[in-house]
């Protein structure tokens, strides 16, 4: 059985599967509590793309429930896991991992039901890219790029412009807007709002209903519905990642700025 080989491979991801139904529960966490996003080698930035790849190639998985831990989805960064981003190779690694996360999410040909118990202010597109998004009244969504001075080029721009439209997405990014659960429902980001304590029960009800369908029906539906977004990612992701990297390199105090200044100094002296 493939599941046993990857089930315990990810320190920020708890994977549990009901073997009878094929429903997989993926729960993100940091030390058993709410997820803190990290980007060092082996952090969740890498783990999630790898986990989705393995999940997508396990034929025993029929439906996936994606959720965080505690009362939020993700609102903090794990600063201890932001130490190794000096120079070109680490930046390339982050771009590669970002592509893996986007592509492996859309290559996952089983339905995804996300459960958003509270705020999703770091990579809110992760739960929002699900086929069914269930949220509590306390949930909210905000993109975290502009608030820290970098461009939203890691795929966030592709997803949010697809869902909100280009000008509405620009407002969402540039105004640092926080979408409430109710506004997210109106805009089509969220599909159901339920009391926090009822979310997981509803997710499992929907998952059981889907798991009773023929697996080829589920896979074919995901393939058909996601094709347009996959094409956009294939066309636009590279430019987006380069744009984000340039903005990040220009940010005051970023280690790549020193590299650029040294290169300019050597060129001028030559």
C-alpha positions as CSV (number, residue, x, y, z in Angstrom):
1,X,0.0,0.0,0.0
2,X,1.5,3.3,-1.1
3,X,-0.1,5.4,1.7
4,X,2.2,3.8,4.4
5,X,5.3,4.9,2.5
6,X,4.5,8.6,2.7
7,X,2.0,9.0,5.5
8,X,4.5,10.0,8.1
9,X,7.0,11.8,5.8
10,X,6.1,15.4,6.5
11,X,6.6,17.1,9.9
12,X,4.1,19.9,9.2
13,X,1.4,17.6,7.7
14,X,-0.8,15.0,9.4
15,X,-2.2,12.5,6.9
16,X,-5.0,10.1,7.9
17,X,-7.2,8.0,5.5
18,X,-10.3,6.1,5.9
19,X,-9.4,2.9,4.0
20,X,-13.0,1.9,3.4
21,X,-14.1,5.2,1.7
22,X,-10.7,6.4,0.4
23,X,-11.2,9.8,2.1
24,X,-7.9,11.4,3.0
25,X,-7.6,14.0,5.7
26,X,-4.7,16.5,5.3
27,X,-4.1,18.7,8.3
28,X,-1.4,21.4,8.4
29,X,0.3,22.3,11.7
30,X,3.4,23.5,13.4
31,X,4.3,21.6,16.5
32,X,0.7,20.4,16.9
33,X,-0.7,24.0,16.7
34,X,-1.6,26.4,14.0
35,X,0.6,26.3,10.9
36,X,3.4,28.8,10.8
37,X,4.6,29.1,7.2
38,X,8.3,28.3,6.6
39,X,10.6,28.3,3.6
40,X,13.8,26.7,4.7
41,X,14.7,23.3,3.0
42,X,12.2,20.8,4.3
43,X,9.7,23.4,5.5
44,X,6.1,23.4,4.6
45,X,6.8,25.4,1.4
46,X,8.5,22.3,0.1
47,X,6.5,19.6,2.0
48,X,3.1,20.6,0.7
49,X,4.0,20.3,-3.0
50,X,5.7,17.0,-2.4
51,X,2.8,15.6,-0.4
52,X,0.3,16.6,-3.1
53,X,2.4,14.8,-5.7
54,X,2.4,11.6,-3.7
55,X,-1.3,11.9,-2.9
56,X,-2.1,12.4,-6.5
57,X,-0.3,9.3,-7.5
58,X,-1.9,7.0,-4.9
59,X,-4.9,5.3,-6.6
60,X,-6.5,4.6,-3.2
61,X,-7.2,8.2,-2.5
62,X,-10.7,9.3,-3.7
63,X,-11.4,12.6,-1.9
64,X,-9.2,14.9,0.2
65,X,-10.2,17.2,3.1
66,X,-7.6,20.0,3.5
67,X,-7.6,22.0,6.8
68,X,-5.4,23.8,9.3
69,X,-5.1,23.3,13.0
70,X,-6.9,25.3,15.7
71,X,-8.9,28.4,15.1
72,X,-7.0,29.8,12.1
73,X,-5.7,28.4,8.8
74,X,-2.3,30.2,8.7
75,X,-1.5,33.7,10.0
76,X,2.1,33.6,10.9
77,X,5.5,32.9,9.5
78,X,8.0,30.6,11.2
79,X,10.9,33.1,11.4
80,X,13.2,30.3,12.4
81,X,12.7,28.8,9.0
82,X,13.6,31.9,7.0
83,X,17.4,31.7,7.4
84,X,18.7,30.2,4.2
85,X,17.5,32.5,1.3
86,X,20.8,34.2,0.5
87,X,21.9,34.0,-3.1
88,X,20.6,32.7,-6.4
89,X,20.3,29.0,-5.6
90,X,18.0,29.3,-2.6
91,X,15.8,31.7,-4.6
92,X,15.7,29.3,-7.5
93,X,14.7,26.5,-5.0
94,X,11.8,28.6,-3.7
95,X,10.6,29.2,-7.3
96,X,10.8,25.5,-8.1
97,X,8.9,24.6,-4.9
98,X,6.3,27.3,-5.6
99,X,5.7,25.8,-9.1
100,X,5.4,22.4,-7.6
101,X,2.8,23.6,-5.1
102,X,0.7,25.1,-7.9
103,X,1.0,22.4,-10.4
104,X,0.6,19.5,-8.0
105,X,-2.5,21.0,-6.6
106,X,-4.1,21.1,-10.0
107,X,-2.7,17.8,-11.1
108,X,-4.5,16.2,-8.1
109,X,-7.4,14.5,-9.9
110,X,-9.6,13.9,-6.8
111,X,-12.0,16.5,-5.3
112,X,-10.6,18.8,-2.6
113,X,-12.8,20.1,0.2
114,X,-11.1,22.8,2.3
115,X,-12.1,23.7,5.9
116,X,-11.2,27.2,6.9
117,X,-11.8,27.6,10.7
118,X,-10.5,31.2,10.8
119,X,-8.0,33.7,9.3
120,X,-6.1,32.6,6.2
121,X,-3.7,35.5,5.7
122,X,-0.6,33.7,4.5
123,X,-1.1,31.8,1.2
124,X,-4.9,32.0,1.4
125,X,-5.0,30.6,-2.1
126,X,-4.1,27.2,-0.7
127,X,-7.5,26.5,0.9
128,X,-9.3,28.7,-1.7
129,X,-8.2,26.6,-4.6
130,X,-10.3,23.7,-3.4
131,X,-13.4,22.5,-5.2
132,X,-15.5,23.1,-2.1
133,X,-14.5,25.8,0.4
134,X,-16.3,25.7,3.8
135,X,-15.6,28.5,6.2
136,X,-16.7,29.7,9.6
137,X,-18.2,33.1,10.1
138,X,-14.8,34.1,11.7
139,X,-12.8,33.2,8.6
140,X,-11.1,35.8,6.5
141,X,-8.7,35.9,3.6
142,X,-5.9,38.4,2.9
143,X,-2.8,38.2,0.6
144,X,0.5,38.6,2.4
145,X,2.7,39.9,-0.4
146,X,2.1,43.7,-0.5
147,X,2.1,44.0,3.3
148,X,5.8,42.8,3.4
149,X,6.8,44.8,0.3
150,X,7.0,42.1,-2.4
151,X,4.9,41.4,-5.5
152,X,2.3,38.6,-5.6
153,X,3.9,36.6,-8.3
154,X,4.0,33.1,-6.9
155,X,0.7,32.0,-8.4
156,X,-1.5,34.1,-6.1
157,X,-1.9,36.6,-9.0
158,X,-3.1,33.8,-11.3
159,X,-5.6,32.3,-8.9
160,X,-7.1,35.6,-7.6
161,X,-7.4,37.2,-11.0
162,X,-9.2,34.1,-12.2
163,X,-11.7,34.1,-9.3
164,X,-12.1,37.8,-8.7
165,X,-11.4,39.3,-12.1
166,X,-8.3,41.4,-12.9
167,X,-9.3,44.8,-11.5
168,X,-11.0,43.3,-8.4
169,X,-7.9,41.2,-7.8
170,X,-5.7,44.3,-8.1
171,X,-7.8,46.1,-5.5
172,X,-7.5,43.0,-3.2
173,X,-3.7,43.0,-3.5
174,X,-2.9,46.7,-3.5
175,X,-5.4,47.8,-0.8
176,X,-4.3,44.8,1.4
177,X,-8.0,44.0,1.7
178,X,-9.2,41.5,4.2
179,X,-12.1,39.5,2.8
180,X,-14.6,38.5,5.4
181,X,-16.2,35.1,5.1
182,X,-19.4,36.8,4.0
183,X,-17.7,38.9,1.3
184,X,-15.8,35.8,0.2
185,X,-19.0,33.9,-0.1
186,X,-20.5,36.7,-2.2
187,X,-17.5,36.7,-4.5
188,X,-17.5,33.0,-5.0
189,X,-14.3,32.3,-3.0
190,X,-16.2,30.5,-0.2
191,X,-19.1,28.2,-0.9
192,X,-20.6,27.5,2.5
193,X,-20.5,29.3,5.8
194,X,-21.1,27.2,8.9
195,X,-20.5,27.4,12.6
196,X,-16.9,26.5,13.4
197,X,-17.8,23.4,15.3
198,X,-19.9,22.1,12.3
199,X,-17.3,22.6,9.6
200,X,-15.6,19.2,9.8
201,X,-18.8,17.3,10.1
202,X,-20.1,19.0,6.9
203,X,-16.8,18.4,5.1
204,X,-17.0,14.7,5.9
205,X,-20.6,14.5,4.8
206,X,-19.7,16.0,1.4
207,X,-16.6,13.8,1.2
208,X,-18.7,10.6,1.8
209,X,-21.2,11.7,-0.8
210,X,-18.4,12.3,-3.4
211,X,-16.6,9.0,-2.4
212,X,-19.7,7.1,-3.4
213,X,-19.3,8.3,-7.0
214,X,-17.2,6.4,-9.6
215,X,-13.6,7.4,-9.2
216,X,-13.2,8.1,-12.9
217,X,-16.1,10.5,-12.7
218,X,-14.4,12.4,-10.0
219,X,-11.1,12.5,-11.8
220,X,-12.6,13.5,-15.1
221,X,-14.5,16.3,-13.5
222,X,-11.3,17.7,-11.8
223,X,-9.5,17.5,-15.1
224,X,-12.2,19.3,-17.0
225,X,-12.8,22.0,-14.5
226,X,-9.2,22.8,-13.8
227,X,-7.9,22.8,-17.4
228,X,-8.2,26.5,-18.0
229,X,-6.4,27.4,-14.8
230,X,-3.6,24.9,-15.6
231,X,-3.1,26.5,-18.9
232,X,-2.9,30.0,-17.3
233,X,-0.3,28.7,-14.8
234,X,1.7,27.1,-17.7
235,X,1.7,30.5,-19.5
236,X,2.0,33.0,-16.6
237,X,3.8,31.4,-13.7
238,X,7.4,31.9,-14.9
239,X,7.0,35.6,-15.3
240,X,5.2,35.9,-12.0
241,X,8.0,34.2,-10.1
242,X,10.6,36.3,-11.8
243,X,8.6,39.5,-10.9
244,X,8.2,38.4,-7.3
245,X,11.9,37.6,-7.0
246,X,12.9,41.0,-8.5
247,X,10.6,42.9,-6.1
248,X,12.0,40.8,-3.2
249,X,15.6,41.5,-4.3
250,X,14.9,45.3,-4.4
251,X,13.4,45.3,-0.9
252,X,15.5,47.2,1.6
253,X,17.8,44.9,3.5
254,X,17.3,41.9,1.3
255,X,20.5,39.8,0.9
256,X,20.2,39.8,-2.8
257,X,20.5,43.6,-2.8
258,X,24.1,43.3,-1.5
259,X,24.9,40.9,-4.3
260,X,23.6,43.4,-6.9
261,X,25.5,46.3,-5.3
262,X,28.7,44.3,-5.3
263,X,28.3,43.4,-8.9
264,X,27.6,47.0,-9.9
265,X,30.7,48.1,-7.9
266,X,33.0,45.6,-9.7
267,X,31.6,46.6,-13.1
268,X,32.0,50.3,-12.5
269,X,35.6,49.9,-11.3
270,X,36.3,47.7,-14.4
